[in-house]
Amino acid sequence: MTVYDLSVTDALLSTTRAVRKRLDLTREVPREVINECLELSQQAPTGSNKQGWSWIVVTDPAKRAALADIYRKGAGTYLQEAEQDAAAMSDGGQTKRVMSSAQYLAECLQDVPVHVIPCINVEHMVENPPPVAWAGVMGSIFPAVWSFQLALRARGLGTVLTTLHLRAEEDAVELLGIPNGVQQVALLPVAYTVGTDFKSVKRPPISEITHWEQW
Ligand SMILES: Cc1cc2nc3c(=O)[nH]c(=O)nc-3n(C[C@H](O)[C@H](O)[C@H](O)COP(=O)(O)O)c2cc1C
């Protein structure tokens, strides 16, 4: 017995990719679509059922341009170097393609119509947090981020989870007026996708990474 149509569910789960080169920079994204996807993301789990998240949605062109500058400042030379390193890897060019795509995004981020910055409350985070605190904080936002990404994909939109702007996160705090005790965790550039036919990719077999009963 299955509860949901597995051909649809499994396709959604296995083909929701990091989209960069196929973000449609020309098509407007209605506010209602973003709200609908955010609404769905609110069903994600959180530690102690706290829902300590907030979401900053940026569509203003000047602010998007500033965020793109912050992203590039954060990236520094990382993407170029990673692209060069990837050329030597024997993974069928997968990492090289990712890095070339990441380089493209860094160049056109300002033109992606919507930037979404998920945030989590860290007011009660202790100094030098133990593993349980890190897991509690990050684990209370990334499930919602992924739900948001899946909801976008189901509606013909795409995004990619990025973190490089966090290397210059203070600049974004100032630009967007983010209060103390609120931690940004990512920047998601959101747009309709050019075509919707995304595919699953090759990953290491689960037999290599799964430990039944004992490591
Ligand atoms: C924690 C995290 C941070 C990431 N940061 C960036 C980033 O700053 N810039 C970027 O272009 N992609 C970033 N990515 C996207 C990954 O490169 C992408 O998920 C990976 O290459 C797999 O691509 P796929 O999901 O299409 O298989 C990040 C992904 C994760 C999970």
The ligand as an SDF file (V2000), in Angstrom:
LIG
                    3D

 31 33  0  0  0  0  0  0  0  0999 V2000
   25.0470   23.8660    3.0260 C   0  0  0  0  0  0  0  0  0  0  0  0
   25.0770   24.1710    1.5450 C   0  0  0  0  0  0  0  0  0  0  0  0
   25.7160   25.3100    1.1080 C   0  0  0  0  0  0  0  0  0  0  0  0
   25.7490   25.6170   -0.2530 C   0  0  0  0  0  0  0  0  0  0  0  0
   26.3120   26.7950   -0.6470 N   0  0  0  0  0  0  0  0  0  0  0  0
   26.2940   27.1200   -1.9670 C   0  0  0  0  0  0  0  0  0  0  0  0
   26.7510   28.3990   -2.3780 C   0  0  0  0  0  0  0  0  0  0  0  0
   27.1500   29.2460   -1.5700 O   0  0  0  0  0  0  0  0  0  0  0  0
   26.6910   28.6820   -3.6990 N   0  0  0  0  0  0  0  0  0  0  0  0
   26.2010   27.8090   -4.6380 C   0  0  0  0  0  0  0  0  0  0  0  0
   26.1590   28.1490   -5.8230 O   0  0  0  0  0  0  0  0  0  0  0  0
   25.7460   26.5830   -4.2630 N   0  0  0  0  0  0  0  0  0  0  0  0
   25.7570   26.2380   -2.9550 C   0  0  0  0  0  0  0  0  0  0  0  0
   25.2380   25.0320   -2.5550 N   0  0  0  0  0  0  0  0  0  0  0  0
   24.6130   24.1350   -3.5530 C   0  0  0  0  0  0  0  0  0  0  0  0
   25.4310   22.8830   -3.8420 C   0  0  0  0  0  0  0  0  0  0  0  0
   26.5110   23.2100   -4.6420 O   0  0  0  0  0  0  0  0  0  0  0  0
   24.5090   21.8490   -4.5190 C   0  0  0  0  0  0  0  0  0  0  0  0
   23.4680   21.4890   -3.6500 O   0  0  0  0  0  0  0  0  0  0  0  0
   25.2610   20.5970   -4.8840 C   0  0  0  0  0  0  0  0  0  0  0  0
   26.1910   20.8710   -5.8920 O   0  0  0  0  0  0  0  0  0  0  0  0
   24.3550   19.5070   -5.3780 C   0  0  0  0  0  0  0  0  0  0  0  0
   23.6250   19.9450   -6.4910 O   0  0  0  0  0  0  0  0  0  0  0  0
   22.2590   19.2110   -6.7760 P   0  0  0  0  0  0  0  0  0  0  0  0
   21.4050   19.5020   -5.6160 O   0  0  0  0  0  0  0  0  0  0  0  0
   21.7240   19.7840   -8.0390 O   0  0  0  0  0  0  0  0  0  0  0  0
   22.5380   17.7580   -6.8900 O   0  0  0  0  0  0  0  0  0  0  0  0
   25.1710   24.7190   -1.1990 C   0  0  0  0  0  0  0  0  0  0  0  0
   24.5050   23.5810   -0.7500 C   0  0  0  0  0  0  0  0  0  0  0  0
   24.4390   23.3110    0.6120 C   0  0  0  0  0  0  0  0  0  0  0  0
   23.6760   22.0810    1.0500 C   0  0  0  0  0  0  0  0  0  0  0  0
  1  2  1  0
  2  3  1  0
  2 30  2  0
  3  4  2  0
  4  5  1  0
  4 28  1  0
  5  6  2  0
  6  7  1  0
  6 13  1  0
  7  8  2  0
  7  9  1  0
  9 10  1  0
 10 11  2  0
 10 12  1  0
 12 13  2  0
 13 14  1  0
 14 15  1  0
 14 28  1  0
 15 16  1  0
 16 17  1  0
 16 18  1  0
 18 19  1  0
 18 20  1  0
 20 21  1  0
 20 22  1  0
 22 23  1  0
 23 24  1  0
 24 25  2  0
 24 26  1  0
 24 27  1  0
 28 29  2  0
 29 30  1  0
 30 31  1  0
M  END
$$$$
